[in-house]
Amino acid sequence: MKRIHTLLGVQSLVAILVSINRLGTWTLGYVLPNEFLRWVDFNNMLILPLISVVASYLLKKTIEYDSPQRESKAHIAWNLVFIVGLYLLAASYGDHEVTNYLHARFCETNTTSDLCRILIFNDDEFSHWIFFTGFVMVNTAILFIQNVFPHREKVTNADFTLLGLNAIFLGAGILANLGFEEIGLDLYVVALLALISAYLLWRGGRQPMLVYYTIAYWLGMISSVIAQALR
């Protein structure tokens, strides 16, 4: 549990940094004199997702343990889902951050030229579809791998408190990104993961990752809906 708490703490820190990086103004400067990217785009494409992906992989390895289930078809299948999801996330970041920067810099007012039309489609549509597919795959894989490998140690009340605390940070990150601007597919993705985590929690009991994701996604979804209603 100590390693799980530490890795979830890393994810909480990333959620905070993503919100600061995305909503702040200090990252709008250019990375290099040739102005190929802003710091906000560079951080979102390389620094923060890389930290999150490494933490997710180590979390997955922490959940797994030696048992006949390691060679089961279910475990192999969910590992493949995890790997494919990581690839799609990487592809989406590479597509989105570059086109988002070019969109904001050159195509805010010019939306009809062929170049800007293509940039805007990659920024607002295509990259989002790839991202949400990968995001669902990675997080669903972790949920079901926890279901395949039920936690064997005693989970104390202090453990549940720490799981809830880290879940609050993730839920706050969801709120920061969904609660104060126009919502598209984002909310439906969070709702889907909230339903999956709640279902697995109901079926599998109070497993660490099931508790964490259920609190985080339901908190993020409900608070975002309330924030949108109050806008």
C-alpha positions in Angstrom: 0.0 0.0 0.0 2.9 2.4 0.7 4.0 2.2 -3.0 0.4 2.5 -4.2 0.0 5.7 -2.1 3.3 7.1 -3.4 2.4 6.5 -7.0 -1.1 7.9 -6.6 0.6 10.9 -4.9 2.6 11.4 -8.0 -0.5 11.3 -10.1 -2.1 13.9 -7.8 0.9 16.1 -8.3 0.7 15.7 -12.1 -3.1 16.6 -12.0 -2.2 19.8 -10.1 0.6 20.7 -12.4 -1.5 20.0 -15.5 -4.1 22.5 -14.2 -1.5 25.1 -13.4 0.2 24.6 -16.7 -3.0 24.8 -18.7 -4.8 27.6 -16.9 -1.8 29.8 -15.9 -0.2 32.5 -18.0 3.5 32.0 -17.0 3.8 29.1 -19.5 2.9 31.1 -22.6 6.5 32.1 -23.4 8.4 30.3 -26.2 10.7 27.4 -25.5 13.3 28.4 -28.0 14.0 31.6 -30.0 12.6 29.9 -33.1 9.2 29.8 -31.4 8.5 26.2 -32.3 6.4 25.7 -29.2 5.2 27.5 -26.1 6.1 26.1 -22.7 2.5 25.1 -22.1 2.5 22.9 -25.2 6.0 21.5 -24.5 5.0 20.6 -20.9 1.7 19.0 -21.9 3.3 17.0 -24.7 6.5 15.7 -23.1 7.1 16.4 -19.4 3.8 15.9 -17.6 2.4 13.0 -19.6 5.7 11.1 -19.3 5.7 11.4 -15.6 2.0 10.2 -15.5 2.7 7.3 -17.8 5.7 6.1 -15.8 3.6 6.3 -12.6 0.8 4.4 -14.3 3.1 1.6 -15.4 4.7 1.3 -12.0 1.2 1.2 -10.4 0.2 -1.6 -12.8 3.3 -3.6 -11.8 2.6 -3.0 -8.1 -1.0 -4.3 -8.4 0.2 -7.5 -10.2 1.8 -10.3 -8.2 2.9 -13.9 -8.7 -0.1 -16.1 -9.2 -1.6 -18.3 -12.0 -3.5 -15.2 -13.1 -0.3 -13.8 -14.6 -0.6 -16.2 -17.5 -4.4 -15.9 -17.8 -6.0 -14.7 -21.0 -7.7 -11.9 -19.1 -4.4 -10.6 -17.8 -2.7 -10.8 -21.2 -5.7 -9.1 -22.8 -5.7 -6.2 -20.3 -2.0 -5.7 -20.7 -2.5 -5.4 -24.4 -5.3 -2.8 -23.8 -2.9 -0.9 -21.5 -0.1 -0.9 -24.2 -2.4 0.2 -27.0 -3.9 2.8 -24.8 -0.4 4.2 -24.0 0.4 4.4 -27.8 -2.9 6.3 -28.5 -2.2 8.7 -25.7 1.2 9.5 -27.0 -0.1 9.9 -30.5 -2.8 12.2 -29.3 -0.5 14.5 -27.3 1.9 14.7 -30.3 -1.0 15.7 -32.6 -2.9 18.0 -30.2 -0.2 20.1 -28.6 1.4 21.2 -31.9 -1.8 21.9 -33.7 -3.3 23.6 -30.6 -0.3 26.0 -30.6 -0.6 26.7 -34.3 -4.3 27.1 -34.1 -4.0 29.7 -31.3 -1.2 31.6 -33.0 -2.3 31.6 -36.6 -5.9 30.5 -37.0 -7.9 32.2 -34.2 -9.6 34.5 -36.8 -8.8 32.7 -40.0 -10.9 29.5 -39.9 -11.7 29.1 -43.6 -8.3 28.5 -45.3 -7.4 24.9 -46.0 -4.4 25.0 -43.7 -6.3 26.4 -40.8 -9.2 24.2 -41.3 -6.9 21.1 -41.1 -5.1 22.5 -38.1 -8.4 23.2 -36.3 -9.8 19.7 -37.1 -6.6 18.1 -35.7 -6.7 20.3 -32.6 -10.4 20.2 -31.7 -11.6 16.9 -33.1 -9.1 14.2 -34.2 -6.6 14.5 -31.4 -9.4 14.5 -28.8 -10.9 11.3 -30.2 -7.5 9.5 -30.0 -6.8 10.9 -26.5 -10.1 9.8 -25.0 -9.8 6.4 -26.6 -6.3 5.9 -25.1 -7.3 7.5 -21.8 -10.3 5.1 -21.4 -8.1 2.1 -22.4 -5.3 2.8 -19.9 -7.5 3.5 -17.0 -10.0 0.7 -17.7 -7.0 -1.7 -18.0 -5.7 -0.7 -14.5 -9.2 -1.1 -13.1 -9.6 -4.6 -14.5 -6.1 -5.7 -13.6 -6.9 -4.7 -10.0 -10.0 -7.0 -10.4 -7.8 -9.8 -11.7 -5.3 -9.3 -8.8 -7.3 -8.6 -5.7 -5.2 -6.9 -3.0 -3.9 -9.4 -0.6 -2.8 -7.2 2.3 -5.0 -5.6 4.9 -6.2 -2.2 3.8 -6.5 -0.1 6.9 -8.7 2.9 7.6 -5.6 5.1 7.1 -5.1 3.5 3.7 -8.7 4.4 2.7 -8.2 7.9 3.9 -5.1 8.4 1.8 -6.8 6.8 -1.2 -9.7 9.3 -0.7 -7.3 12.2 -0.4 -5.5 11.3 -3.6 -8.8 10.8 -5.3 -9.9 14.3 -4.3 -6.8 15.8 -6.1 -7.7 13.8 -9.3 -11.3 14.9 -9.0 -10.2 18.5 -8.5 -8.1 18.2 -11.7 -11.1 16.9 -13.6 -13.1 19.9 -12.3 -10.4 22.4 -13.3 -10.5 21.0 -16.8 -14.2 20.4 -17.3 -16.0 22.8 -15.0 -15.3 26.2 -16.5 -15.4 25.8 -20.2 -17.7 24.3 -22.8 -17.9 20.5 -22.3 -17.8 18.1 -25.2 -16.9 14.4 -25.2 -14.9 14.9 -22.0 -17.8 14.6 -19.6 -19.1 11.4 -21.2 -15.6 9.8 -20.9 -15.4 10.7 -17.2 -19.0 9.4 -16.7 -18.1 6.1 -18.5 -15.1 5.6 -16.2 -17.2 6.5 -13.2 -19.7 3.8 -14.1 -17.1 1.2 -14.8 -15.2 1.8 -11.5 -18.4 1.9 -9.5 -19.5 -1.4 -11.1 -16.2 -3.1 -10.3 -16.3 -1.7 -6.8 -19.7 -3.2 -6.3 -18.6 -6.6 -7.7 -15.1 -6.8 -6.3 -15.3 -5.0 -3.0 -13.1 -2.3 -1.5 -10.0 -2.9 -3.6 -7.5 0.1 -3.6 -7.7 1.1 -7.2 -11.5 0.6 -7.4 -12.0 2.8 -4.4 -9.6 5.5 -5.8 -11.1 5.7 -9.2 -14.7 5.6 -8.0 -14.2 8.5 -5.6 -12.1 10.5 -8.1 -14.4 10.1 -11.2 -17.7 10.5 -9.4 -16.4 13.6 -7.5 -15.0 15.1 -10.7 -18.1 14.4 -12.7 -20.6 15.7 -10.2 -18.6 18.8 -9.3 -18.1 19.6 -13.0 -21.8 19.3 -13.7 -22.6 21.6 -10.8 -19.9 24.1 -12.0 -21.4 24.1 -15.5 -24.9 24.6 -14.1 -23.7 27.7 -12.2 -21.8 29.3 -15.1 
